[in-house]
């Protein structure tokens, strides 16, 4: 993931990617055992994730709710 700026193109941080996906900051930063996860692994997890709003919308549709 990259973002254009007036200075050129820079890579988005894992935190920025978490925010774009609708996750809390540092959601992917630590493993279950408390060890820190590498940025490359975090990018991979975030790339494979479903955006929170999309998952909620699908769940509501399955449940038959008309609220959006």
N, CA, C, O and CB atoms as a CASP TS submission, in Angstrom:
PFRMAT TS
TARGET T0000
AUTHOR 0000-0000-0000
METHOD Language model
MODEL 1
PARENT N/A
ATOM      1  N   UNK     1       0.824  -1.206   0.000  1.00  0.00           N
ATOM      2  CA  UNK     1       0.000   0.000   0.000  1.00  0.00           C
ATOM      3  C   UNK     1       0.857   1.255   0.000  1.00  0.00           C
ATOM      4  O   UNK     1       1.749   1.413   0.834  1.00  0.00           O
ATOM      5  CB  UNK     1      -0.932   0.007   1.205  1.00  0.00           C
ATOM      6  N   UNK     2       0.585   2.125  -0.923  1.00  0.00           N
ATOM      7  CA  UNK     2       1.364   3.353  -1.048  1.00  0.00           C
ATOM      8  C   UNK     2       0.449   4.565  -1.115  1.00  0.00           C
ATOM      9  O   UNK     2      -0.719   4.454  -1.486  1.00  0.00           O
ATOM     10  CB  UNK     2       2.260   3.297  -2.288  1.00  0.00           C
ATOM     11  N   UNK     3       0.986   5.718  -0.755  1.00  0.00           N
ATOM     12  CA  UNK     3       0.219   6.955  -0.774  1.00  0.00           C
ATOM     13  C   UNK     3       1.079   8.054  -1.393  1.00  0.00           C
ATOM     14  O   UNK     3       2.245   8.203  -1.028  1.00  0.00           O
ATOM     15  CB  UNK     3      -0.247   7.350   0.662  1.00  0.00           C
ATOM     16  N   UNK     4       0.516   8.826  -2.327  1.00  0.00           N
ATOM     17  CA  UNK     4       1.251   9.912  -2.960  1.00  0.00           C
ATOM     18  C   UNK     4       1.217  11.158  -2.068  1.00  0.00           C
ATOM     19  O   UNK     4       0.175  11.491  -1.505  1.00  0.00           O
ATOM     20  CB  UNK     4       0.662  10.225  -4.357  1.00  0.00           C
ATOM     21  N   UNK     5       2.343  11.835  -1.944  1.00  0.00           N
ATOM     22  CA  UNK     5       2.419  13.096  -1.212  1.00  0.00           C
ATOM     23  C   UNK     5       3.150  14.088  -2.110  1.00  0.00           C
ATOM     24  O   UNK     5       3.609  13.729  -3.193  1.00  0.00           O
ATOM     25  CB  UNK     5       3.150  12.924   0.182  1.00  0.00           C
ATOM     26  N   UNK     6       3.256  15.325  -1.664  1.00  0.00           N
ATOM     27  CA  UNK     6       3.992  16.322  -2.445  1.00  0.00           C
ATOM     28  C   UNK     6       5.482  15.995  -2.484  1.00  0.00           C
ATOM     29  O   UNK     6       6.215  16.540  -3.310  1.00  0.00           O
ATOM     30  CB  UNK     6       3.775  17.728  -1.861  1.00  0.00           C
ATOM     31  N   UNK     7       5.932  15.116  -1.605  1.00  0.00           N
ATOM     32  CA  UNK     7       7.336  14.723  -1.552  1.00  0.00           C
ATOM     33  C   UNK     7       7.608  13.436  -2.312  1.00  0.00           C
ATOM     34  O   UNK     7       8.764  13.029  -2.436  1.00  0.00           O
ATOM     35  CB  UNK     7       7.773  14.566  -0.119  1.00  0.00           C
ATOM     36  N   UNK     8       6.585  12.795  -2.817  1.00  0.00           N
ATOM     37  CA  UNK     8       6.750  11.541  -3.525  1.00  0.00           C
ATOM     38  C   UNK     8       5.727  10.541  -3.044  1.00  0.00           C
ATOM     39  O   UNK     8       4.626  10.911  -2.635  1.00  0.00           O
ATOM     40  CB  UNK     8       8.160  10.994  -3.343  1.00  0.00           C
ATOM     41  N   UNK     9       6.088   9.283  -3.091  1.00  0.00           N
ATOM     42  CA  UNK     9       5.192   8.209  -2.679  1.00  0.00           C
ATOM     43  C   UNK     9       5.775   7.555  -1.440  1.00  0.00           C
ATOM     44  O   UNK     9       6.968   7.255  -1.393  1.00  0.00           O
ATOM     45  CB  UNK     9       4.985   7.167  -3.821  1.00  0.00           C
ATOM     46  N   UNK    10       4.941   7.333  -0.442  1.00  0.00           N
ATOM     47  CA  UNK    10       5.417   6.640   0.751  1.00  0.00           C
ATOM     48  C   UNK    10       4.501   5.466   1.052  1.00  0.00           C
ATOM     49  O   UNK    10       3.338   5.453   0.650  1.00  0.00           O
ATOM     50  CB  UNK    10       5.488   7.600   1.962  1.00  0.00           C
ATOM     51  N   UNK    11       5.026   4.499   1.748  1.00  0.00           N
ATOM     52  CA  UNK    11       4.267   3.322   2.133  1.00  0.00           C
ATOM     53  C   UNK    11       3.376   3.656   3.321  1.00  0.00           C
ATOM     54  O   UNK    11       3.803   4.346   4.247  1.00  0.00           O
ATOM     55  CB  UNK    11       5.208   2.149   2.470  1.00  0.00           C
ATOM     56  N   UNK    12       2.137   3.169   3.297  1.00  0.00           N
ATOM     57  CA  UNK    12       1.260   3.337   4.449  1.00  0.00           C
ATOM     58  C   UNK    12       1.790   2.510   5.612  1.00  0.00           C
ATOM     59  O   UNK    12       2.342   1.429   5.405  1.00  0.00           O
ATOM     60  CB  UNK    12      -0.193   2.929   4.104  1.00  0.00           C
ATOM     61  N   UNK    13       1.627   3.003   6.816  1.00  0.00           N
ATOM     62  CA  UNK    13       2.060   2.252   7.991  1.00  0.00           C
ATOM     63  C   UNK    13       1.008   1.184   8.317  1.00  0.00           C
ATOM     64  O   UNK    13      -0.140   1.295   7.886  1.00  0.00           O
ATOM     65  CB  UNK    13       2.286   3.205   9.212  1.00  0.00           C
ATOM     66  N   UNK    14       1.394   0.159   9.071  1.00  0.00           N
ATOM     67  CA  UNK    14       0.394  -0.824   9.491  1.00  0.00           C
ATOM     68  C   UNK    14      -0.761  -0.168  10.259  1.00  0.00           C
ATOM     69  O   UNK    14      -1.909  -0.591  10.115  1.00  0.00           O
ATOM     70  CB  UNK    14       1.050  -1.900  10.358  1.00  0.00           C
ATOM     71  N   UNK    15      -0.479   0.843  11.062  1.00  0.00           N
ATOM     72  CA  UNK    15      -1.528   1.538  11.817  1.00  0.00           C
ATOM     73  C   UNK    15      -2.520   2.212  10.863  1.00  0.00           C
ATOM     74  O   UNK    15      -3.730   2.158  11.083  1.00  0.00           O
ATOM     75  CB  UNK    15      -0.904   2.588  12.772  1.00  0.00           C
ATOM     76  N   UNK    16      -2.008   2.842   9.811  1.00  0.00           N
ATOM     77  CA  UNK    16      -2.892   3.474   8.834  1.00  0.00           C
ATOM     78  C   UNK    16      -3.749   2.427   8.122  1.00  0.00           C
ATOM     79  O   UNK    16      -4.928   2.662   7.853  1.00  0.00           O
ATOM     80  CB  UNK    16      -2.072   4.279   7.809  1.00  0.00           C
ATOM     81  N   UNK    17      -3.161   1.289   7.822  1.00  0.00           N
ATOM     82  CA  UNK    17      -3.920   0.211   7.186  1.00  0.00           C
ATOM     83  C   UNK    17      -4.998  -0.326   8.131  1.00  0.00           C
ATOM     84  O   UNK    17      -6.105  -0.641   7.692  1.00  0.00           O
ATOM     85  CB  UNK    17      -2.975  -0.928   6.753  1.00  0.00           C
ATOM     86  N   UNK    18      -4.684  -0.432   9.418  1.00  0.00           N
ATOM     87  CA  UNK    18      -5.684  -0.861  10.401  1.00  0.00           C
ATOM     88  C   UNK    18      -6.854   0.118  10.427  1.00  0.00           C
ATOM     89  O   UNK    18      -8.012  -0.297  10.464  1.00  0.00           O
ATOM     90  CB  UNK    18      -5.053  -0.980  11.809  1.00  0.00           C
ATOM     91  N   UNK    19      -6.558   1.400  10.407  1.00  0.00           N
ATOM     92  CA  UNK    19      -7.615   2.415  10.424  1.00  0.00           C
ATOM     93  C   UNK    19      -8.475   2.324   9.172  1.00  0.00           C
ATOM     94  O   UNK    19      -9.697   2.454   9.253  1.00  0.00           O
ATOM     95  CB  UNK    19      -7.011   3.821  10.547  1.00  0.00           C
ATOM     96  N   UNK    20      -7.857   2.104   8.015  1.00  0.00           N
ATOM     97  CA  UNK    20      -8.618   1.970   6.769  1.00  0.00           C
ATOM     98  C   UNK    20      -9.548   0.764   6.808  1.00  0.00           C
ATOM     99  O   UNK    20     -10.630   0.788   6.221  1.00  0.00           O
ATOM    100  CB  UNK    20      -7.668   1.854   5.579  1.00  0.00           C
ATOM    101  N   UNK    21      -9.124  -0.290   7.500  1.00  0.00           N
ATOM    102  CA  UNK    21      -9.933  -1.498   7.605  1.00  0.00           C
ATOM    103  C   UNK    21     -10.986  -1.390   8.713  1.00  0.00           C
ATOM    104  O   UNK    21     -11.867  -2.244   8.808  1.00  0.00           O
ATOM    105  CB  UNK    21      -9.038  -2.700   7.857  1.00  0.00           C
ATOM    106  N   UNK    22     -10.903  -0.360   9.542  1.00  0.00           N
ATOM    107  CA  UNK    22     -11.872  -0.185  10.617  1.00  0.00           C
ATOM    108  C   UNK    22     -11.472  -0.847  11.920  1.00  0.00           C
ATOM    109  O   UNK    22     -12.303  -1.008  12.814  1.00  0.00           O
ATOM    110  CB  UNK    22     -13.187  -0.715  10.189  1.00  0.00           C
ATOM    111  N   UNK    23     -10.218  -1.230  12.040  1.00  0.00           N
ATOM    112  CA  UNK    23      -9.717  -1.852  13.266  1.00  0.00           C
ATOM    113  C   UNK    23      -9.154  -0.792  14.204  1.00  0.00           C
ATOM    114  O   UNK    23      -8.767   0.284  13.749  1.00  0.00           O
ATOM    115  CB  UNK    23      -8.640  -2.907  12.943  1.00  0.00           C
ATOM    116  N   UNK    24      -9.100  -1.073  15.500  1.00  0.00           N
ATOM    117  CA  UNK    24      -8.446  -0.151  16.437  1.00  0.00           C
ATOM    118  C   UNK    24      -6.939  -0.081  16.156  1.00  0.00           C
ATOM    119  O   UNK    24      -6.367  -1.010  15.587  1.00  0.00           O
ATOM    120  CB  UNK    24      -8.701  -0.593  17.904  1.00  0.00           C
ATOM    121  N   UNK    25      -6.309   1.013  16.555  1.00  0.00           N
ATOM    122  CA  UNK    25      -4.857   1.137  16.401  1.00  0.00           C
ATOM    123  C   UNK    25      -4.158  -0.031  17.077  1.00  0.00           C
ATOM    124  O   UNK    25      -4.552  -0.466  18.159  1.00  0.00           O
ATOM    125  CB  UNK    25      -4.355   2.474  16.988  1.00  0.00           C
ATOM    126  N   UNK    26      -3.124  -0.531  16.431  1.00  0.00           N
ATOM    127  CA  UNK    26      -2.274  -1.630  16.927  1.00  0.00           C
ATOM    128  C   UNK    26      -3.020  -2.950  17.111  1.00  0.00           C
ATOM    129  O   UNK    26      -2.567  -3.811  17.866  1.00  0.00           O
ATOM    130  CB  UNK    26      -1.652  -1.235  18.240  1.00  0.00           C
ATOM    131  N   UNK    27      -4.136  -3.118  16.445  1.00  0.00           N
ATOM    132  CA  UNK    27      -4.923  -4.358  16.529  1.00  0.00           C
ATOM    133  C   UNK    27      -4.087  -5.574  16.131  1.00  0.00           C
ATOM    134  O   UNK    27      -4.261  -6.656  16.693  1.00  0.00           O
ATOM    135  CB  UNK    27      -6.170  -4.264  15.629  1.00  0.00           C
ATOM    136  N   UNK    28      -3.186  -5.404  15.171  1.00  0.00           N
ATOM    137  CA  UNK    28      -2.375  -6.518  14.675  1.00  0.00           C
ATOM    138  C   UNK    28      -0.938  -6.476  15.196  1.00  0.00           C
ATOM    139  O   UNK    28      -0.092  -7.237  14.726  1.00  0.00           O
ATOM    140  CB  UNK    28      -2.364  -6.512  13.158  1.00  0.00           C
ATOM    141  N   UNK    29      -0.656  -5.614  16.143  1.00  0.00           N
ATOM    142  CA  UNK    29       0.736  -5.412  16.565  1.00  0.00           C
ATOM    143  C   UNK    29       1.316  -6.563  17.399  1.00  0.00           C
ATOM    144  O   UNK    29       2.502  -6.874  17.291  1.00  0.00           O
ATOM    145  CB  UNK    29       0.831  -4.140  17.355  1.00  0.00           C
ATOM    146  N   UNK    30       0.483  -7.185  18.223  1.00  0.00           N
ATOM    147  CA  UNK    30       0.997  -8.205  19.140  1.00  0.00           C
ATOM    148  C   UNK    30       0.323  -9.557  18.922  1.00  0.00           C
ATOM    149  O   UNK    30      -0.869  -9.636  18.622  1.00  0.00           O
ATOM    150  CB  UNK    30       0.802  -7.758  20.583  1.00  0.00           C
ATOM    151  N   UNK    31       1.108 -10.609  19.079  1.00  0.00           N
ATOM    152  CA  UNK    31       0.589 -11.974  19.010  1.00  0.00           C
ATOM    153  C   UNK    31      -0.080 -12.329  20.335  1.00  0.00           C
ATOM    154  O   UNK    31      -0.010 -11.565  21.298  1.00  0.00           O
ATOM    155  CB  UNK    31       1.725 -12.984  18.679  1.00  0.00           C
ATOM    156  N   UNK    32      -0.720 -13.480  20.376  1.00  0.00           N
ATOM    157  CA  UNK    32      -1.395 -13.925  21.602  1.00  0.00           C
ATOM    158  C   UNK    32      -0.451 -14.027  22.794  1.00  0.00           C
ATOM    159  O   UNK    32      -0.855 -13.812  23.937  1.00  0.00           O
ATOM    160  CB  UNK    32      -2.051 -15.265  21.369  1.00  0.00           C
ATOM    161  N   UNK    33       0.813 -14.357  22.517  1.00  0.00           N
ATOM    162  CA  UNK    33       1.780 -14.513  23.606  1.00  0.00           C
ATOM    163  C   UNK    33       2.439 -13.191  24.013  1.00  0.00           C
ATOM    164  O   UNK    33       3.310 -13.175  24.882  1.00  0.00           O
ATOM    165  CB  UNK    33       2.849 -15.505  23.199  1.00  0.00           C
ATOM    166  N   UNK    34       2.023 -12.076  23.383  1.00  0.00           N
ATOM    167  CA  UNK    34       2.555 -10.771  23.736  1.00  0.00           C
ATOM    168  C   UNK    34       3.751 -10.337  22.913  1.00  0.00           C
ATOM    169  O   UNK    34       4.217  -9.206  23.053  1.00  0.00           O
ATOM    170  CB  UNK    34       2.926 -10.766  25.156  1.00  0.00           C
ATOM    171  N   UNK    35       4.258 -11.212  22.059  1.00  0.00           N
ATOM    172  CA  UNK    35       5.393 -10.835  21.219  1.00  0.00           C
ATOM    173  C   UNK    35       4.923  -9.930  20.078  1.00  0.00           C
ATOM    174  O   UNK    35       3.786 -10.023  19.615  1.00  0.00           O
ATOM    175  CB  UNK    35       6.099 -12.094  20.658  1.00  0.00           C
ATOM    176  N   UNK    36       5.831  -9.053  19.640  1.00  0.00           N
ATOM    177  CA  UNK    36       5.480  -8.114  18.581  1.00  0.00           C
ATOM    178  C   UNK    36       5.547  -8.806  17.221  1.00  0.00           C
ATOM    179  O   UNK    36       6.467  -9.578  16.950  1.00  0.00           O
ATOM    180  CB  UNK    36       6.416  -6.889  18.611  1.00  0.00           C
ATOM    181  N   UNK    37       4.573  -8.525  16.381  1.00  0.00           N
ATOM    182  CA  UNK    37       4.477  -9.126  15.048  1.00  0.00           C
ATOM    183  C   UNK    37       5.180  -8.206  14.060  1.00  0.00           C
ATOM    184  O   UNK    37       5.065  -6.985  14.163  1.00  0.00           O
ATOM    185  CB  UNK    37       2.983  -9.363  14.630  1.00  0.00           C
ATOM    186  N   UNK    38       5.909  -8.779  13.102  1.00  0.00           N
ATOM    187  CA  UNK    38       6.630  -7.982  12.102  1.00  0.00           C
ATOM    188  C   UNK    38       5.648  -7.204  11.232  1.00  0.00           C
ATOM    189  O   UNK    38       4.497  -7.602  11.055  1.00  0.00           O
ATOM    190  CB  UNK    38       7.521  -8.888  11.223  1.00  0.00           C
ATOM    191  N   UNK    39       6.133  -6.086  10.693  1.00  0.00           N
ATOM    192  CA  UNK    39       5.283  -5.276   9.818  1.00  0.00           C
ATOM    193  C   UNK    39       4.826  -6.065   8.598  1.00  0.00           C
ATOM    194  O   UNK    39       3.675  -5.941   8.178  1.00  0.00           O
ATOM    195  CB  UNK    39       6.027  -4.018   9.374  1.00  0.00           C
ATOM    196  N   UNK    40       5.712  -6.876   8.025  1.00  0.00           N
ATOM    197  CA  UNK    40       5.320  -7.643   6.829  1.00  0.00           C
ATOM    198  C   UNK    40       4.181  -8.609   7.147  1.00  0.00           C
ATOM    199  O   UNK    40       3.273  -8.782   6.334  1.00  0.00           O
ATOM    200  CB  UNK    40       6.528  -8.424   6.267  1.00  0.00           C
ATOM    201  N   UNK    41       4.220  -9.233   8.314  1.00  0.00           N
ATOM    202  CA  UNK    41       3.128 -10.131   8.712  1.00  0.00           C
ATOM    203  C   UNK    41       1.845  -9.340   8.971  1.00  0.00           C
ATOM    204  O   UNK    41       0.748  -9.810   8.668  1.00  0.00           O
ATOM    205  CB  UNK    41       3.521 -10.936   9.974  1.00  0.00           C
ATOM    206  N   UNK    42       1.989  -8.139   9.531  1.00  0.00           N
ATOM    207  CA  UNK    42       0.818  -7.289   9.781  1.00  0.00           C
ATOM    208  C   UNK    42       0.172  -6.859   8.466  1.00  0.00           C
ATOM    209  O   UNK    42      -1.052  -6.880   8.341  1.00  0.00           O
ATOM    210  CB  UNK    42       1.215  -6.046  10.607  1.00  0.00           C
ATOM    211  N   UNK    43       0.993  -6.467   7.479  1.00  0.00           N
ATOM    212  CA  UNK    43       0.456  -6.098   6.168  1.00  0.00           C
ATOM    213  C   UNK    43      -0.292  -7.280   5.547  1.00  0.00           C
ATOM    214  O   UNK    43      -1.358  -7.101   4.959  1.00  0.00           O
ATOM    215  CB  UNK    43       1.592  -5.626   5.227  1.00  0.00           C
ATOM    216  N   UNK    44       0.256  -8.462   5.674  1.00  0.00           N
ATOM    217  CA  UNK    44      -0.380  -9.665   5.126  1.00  0.00           C
ATOM    218  C   UNK    44      -1.724  -9.921   5.807  1.00  0.00           C
ATOM    219  O   UNK    44      -2.714 -10.199   5.130  1.00  0.00           O
ATOM    220  CB  UNK    44       0.544 -10.892   5.294  1.00  0.00           C
ATOM    221  N   UNK    45      -1.769  -9.830   7.141  1.00  0.00           N
ATOM    222  CA  UNK    45      -3.023 -10.034   7.868  1.00  0.00           C
ATOM    223  C   UNK    45      -4.071  -8.998   7.465  1.00  0.00           C
ATOM    224  O   UNK    45      -5.236  -9.329   7.245  1.00  0.00           O
ATOM    225  CB  UNK    45      -2.778  -9.972   9.381  1.00  0.00           C
ATOM    226  N   UNK    46      -3.640  -7.745   7.372  1.00  0.00           N
ATOM    227  CA  UNK    46      -4.572  -6.678   7.034  1.00  0.00           C
ATOM    228  C   UNK    46      -5.060  -6.800   5.594  1.00  0.00           C
ATOM    229  O   UNK    46      -6.211  -6.481   5.295  1.00  0.00           O
ATOM    230  CB  UNK    46      -3.917  -5.322   7.250  1.00  0.00           C
ATOM    231  N   UNK    47      -4.187  -7.260   4.706  1.00  0.00           N
ATOM    232  CA  UNK    47      -4.584  -7.463   3.318  1.00  0.00           C
ATOM    233  C   UNK    47      -5.584  -8.588   3.162  1.00  0.00           C
ATOM    234  O   UNK    47      -6.397  -8.572   2.238  1.00  0.00           O
ATOM    235  CB  UNK    47      -3.378  -7.744   2.473  1.00  0.00           C
ATOM    236  N   UNK    48      -5.536  -9.559   4.051  1.00  0.00           N
ATOM    237  CA  UNK    48      -6.469 -10.692   3.999  1.00  0.00           C
ATOM    238  C   UNK    48      -7.743 -10.444   4.809  1.00  0.00           C
ATOM    239  O   UNK    48      -8.661 -11.264   4.789  1.00  0.00           O
ATOM    240  CB  UNK    48      -5.783 -11.949   4.506  1.00  0.00           C
ATOM    241  N   UNK    49      -7.800  -9.328   5.514  1.00  0.00           N
ATOM    242  CA  UNK    49      -8.945  -9.037   6.382  1.00  0.00           C
ATOM    243  C   UNK    49     -10.131  -8.505   5.587  1.00  0.00           C
ATOM    244  O   UNK    49      -9.984  -7.997   4.475  1.00  0.00           O
ATOM    245  CB  UNK    49      -8.550  -8.029   7.459  1.00  0.00           C
ATOM    246  N   UNK    50     -11.305  -8.636   6.186  1.00  0.00           N
ATOM    247  CA  UNK    50     -12.520  -8.037   5.648  1.00  0.00           C
ATOM    248  C   UNK    50     -12.777  -6.763   6.447  1.00  0.00           C
ATOM    249  O   UNK    50     -12.718  -6.773   7.677  1.00  0.00           O
ATOM    250  CB  UNK    50     -13.749  -9.031   5.724  1.00  0.00           C
ATOM    251  N   UNK    51     -13.061  -5.675   5.751  1.00  0.00           N
ATOM    252  CA  UNK    51     -13.327  -4.401   6.414  1.00  0.00           C
ATOM    253  C   UNK    51     -14.491  -4.557   7.386  1.00  0.00           C
ATOM    254  O   UNK    51     -15.492  -5.197   7.061  1.00  0.00           O
ATOM    255  CB  UNK    51     -13.630  -3.295   5.377  1.00  0.00           C
ATOM    256  N   UNK    52     -14.366  -3.978   8.574  1.00  0.00           N
ATOM    257  CA  UNK    52     -15.357  -4.121   9.642  1.00  0.00           C
ATOM    258  C   UNK    52     -16.754  -3.742   9.165  1.00  0.00           C
ATOM    259  O   UNK    52     -17.706  -4.483   9.408  1.00  0.00           O
ATOM    260  CB  UNK    52     -14.968  -3.262  10.841  1.00  0.00           C
ATOM    261  N   UNK    53     -16.891  -2.610   8.495  1.00  0.00           N
ATOM    262  CA  UNK    53     -18.208  -2.166   8.038  1.00  0.00           C
ATOM    263  C   UNK    53     -18.840  -3.155   7.060  1.00  0.00           C
ATOM    264  O   UNK    53     -20.053  -3.363   7.084  1.00  0.00           O
ATOM    265  CB  UNK    53     -18.099  -0.796   7.386  1.00  0.00           C
ATOM    266  N   UNK    54     -18.032  -3.757   6.212  1.00  0.00           N
ATOM    267  CA  UNK    54     -18.550  -4.733   5.251  1.00  0.00           C
ATOM    268  C   UNK    54     -19.022  -5.988   5.984  1.00  0.00           C
ATOM    269  O   UNK    54     -20.088  -6.520   5.672  1.00  0.00           O
ATOM    270  CB  UNK    54     -17.470  -5.094   4.197  1.00  0.00           C
ATOM    271  N   UNK    55     -18.248  -6.463   6.946  1.00  0.00           N
ATOM    272  CA  UNK    55     -18.638  -7.644   7.718  1.00  0.00           C
ATOM    273  C   UNK    55     -19.937  -7.386   8.485  1.00  0.00           C
ATOM    274  O   UNK    55     -20.802  -8.259   8.551  1.00  0.00           O
ATOM    275  CB  UNK    55     -17.512  -8.045   8.696  1.00  0.00           C
ATOM    276  N   UNK    56     -20.076  -6.198   9.060  1.00  0.00           N
ATOM    277  CA  UNK    56     -21.303  -5.862   9.784  1.00  0.00           C
ATOM    278  C   UNK    56     -22.499  -5.820   8.835  1.00  0.00           C
ATOM    279  O   UNK    56     -23.575  -6.312   9.173  1.00  0.00           O
ATOM    280  CB  UNK    56     -21.149  -4.510  10.505  1.00  0.00           C
ATOM    281  N   UNK    57     -22.319  -5.239   7.658  1.00  0.00           N
ATOM    282  CA  UNK    57     -23.401  -5.158   6.684  1.00  0.00           C
ATOM    283  C   UNK    57     -23.860  -6.560   6.274  1.00  0.00           C
ATOM    284  O   UNK    57     -25.059  -6.835   6.219  1.00  0.00           O
ATOM    285  CB  UNK    57     -22.953  -4.356   5.445  1.00  0.00           C
ATOM    286  N   UNK    58     -22.903  -7.440   5.989  1.00  0.00           N
ATOM    287  CA  UNK    58     -23.234  -8.819   5.594  1.00  0.00           C
ATOM    288  C   UNK    58     -23.961  -9.529   6.722  1.00  0.00           C
ATOM    289  O   UNK    58     -24.949 -10.222   6.477  1.00  0.00           O
ATOM    290  CB  UNK    58     -21.960  -9.602   5.207  1.00  0.00           C
ATOM    291  N   UNK    59     -23.491  -9.371   7.954  1.00  0.00           N
ATOM    292  CA  UNK    59     -24.129 -10.027   9.096  1.00  0.00           C
ATOM    293  C   UNK    59     -25.569  -9.551   9.265  1.00  0.00           C
ATOM    294  O   UNK    59     -26.458 -10.354   9.548  1.00  0.00           O
ATOM    295  CB  UNK    59     -23.331  -9.762  10.381  1.00  0.00           C
ATOM    296  N   UNK    60     -25.802  -8.261   9.095  1.00  0.00           N
ATOM    297  CA  UNK    60     -27.171  -7.730   9.196  1.00  0.00           C
ATOM    298  C   UNK    60     -28.064  -8.299   8.100  1.00  0.00           C
ATOM    299  O   UNK    60     -29.224  -8.630   8.347  1.00  0.00           O
ATOM    300  CB  UNK    60     -27.161  -6.195   9.116  1.00  0.00           C
ATOM    301  N   UNK    61     -27.526  -8.410   6.900  1.00  0.00           N
ATOM    302  CA  UNK    61     -28.315  -8.968   5.795  1.00  0.00           C
ATOM    303  C   UNK    61     -28.671 -10.431   6.052  1.00  0.00           C
ATOM    304  O   UNK    61     -29.789 -10.862   5.770  1.00  0.00           O
ATOM    305  CB  UNK    61     -27.545  -8.842   4.473  1.00  0.00           C
ATOM    306  N   UNK    62     -27.725 -11.183   6.585  1.00  0.00           N
ATOM    307  CA  UNK    62     -27.977 -12.596   6.890  1.00  0.00           C
ATOM    308  C   UNK    62     -29.026 -12.708   7.992  1.00  0.00           C
ATOM    309  O   UNK    62     -29.903 -13.570   7.941  1.00  0.00           O
ATOM    310  CB  UNK    62     -26.666 -13.313   7.313  1.00  0.00           C
ATOM    311  N   UNK    63     -28.926 -11.831   8.987  1.00  0.00           N
ATOM    312  CA  UNK    63     -29.864 -11.864  10.111  1.00  0.00           C
ATOM    313  C   UNK    63     -31.246 -11.330   9.722  1.00  0.00           C
ATOM    314  O   UNK    63     -32.208 -11.497  10.472  1.00  0.00           O
ATOM    315  CB  UNK    63     -29.309 -11.053  11.278  1.00  0.00           C
ATOM    316  N   UNK    64     -31.345 -10.693   8.559  1.00  0.00           N
ATOM    317  CA  UNK    64     -32.633 -10.184   8.107  1.00  0.00           C
ATOM    318  C   UNK    64     -32.978  -8.825   8.651  1.00  0.00           C
ATOM    319  O   UNK    64     -34.125  -8.392   8.544  1.00  0.00           O
ATOM    320  CB  UNK    64     -33.697 -11.129   8.473  1.00  0.00           C
ATOM    321  N   UNK    65     -32.019  -8.142   9.232  1.00  0.00           N
ATOM    322  CA  UNK    65     -32.250  -6.818   9.767  1.00  0.00           C
ATOM    323  C   UNK    65     -32.362  -5.803   8.639  1.00  0.00           C
ATOM    324  O   UNK    65     -31.636  -5.906   7.650  1.00  0.00           O
ATOM    325  CB  UNK    65     -31.134  -6.427  10.731  1.00  0.00           C
ATOM    326  N   UNK    66     -33.241  -4.840   8.761  1.00  0.00           N
ATOM    327  CA  UNK    66     -33.355  -3.788   7.758  1.00  0.00           C
ATOM    328  C   UNK    66     -32.586  -2.552   8.152  1.00  0.00           C
ATOM    329  O   UNK    66     -32.561  -1.590   7.385  1.00  0.00           O
ATOM    330  CB  UNK    66     -34.800  -3.435   7.530  1.00  0.00           C
ATOM    331  N   UNK    67     -31.947  -2.530   9.327  1.00  0.00           N
ATOM    332  CA  UNK    67     -31.169  -1.382   9.758  1.00  0.00           C
ATOM    333  C   UNK    67     -29.835  -1.377   9.061  1.00  0.00           C
ATOM    334  O   UNK    67     -29.192  -2.419   8.928  1.00  0.00           O
ATOM    335  CB  UNK    67     -30.980  -1.384  11.270  1.00  0.00           C
ATOM    336  N   UNK    68     -29.417  -0.220   8.616  1.00  0.00           N
ATOM    337  CA  UNK    68     -28.136  -0.108   7.925  1.00  0.00           C
ATOM    338  C   UNK    68     -27.161   0.670   8.749  1.00  0.00           C
ATOM    339  O   UNK    68     -26.021   0.870   8.331  1.00  0.00           O
ATOM    340  CB  UNK    68     -28.302   0.543   6.569  1.00  0.00           C
TER
END
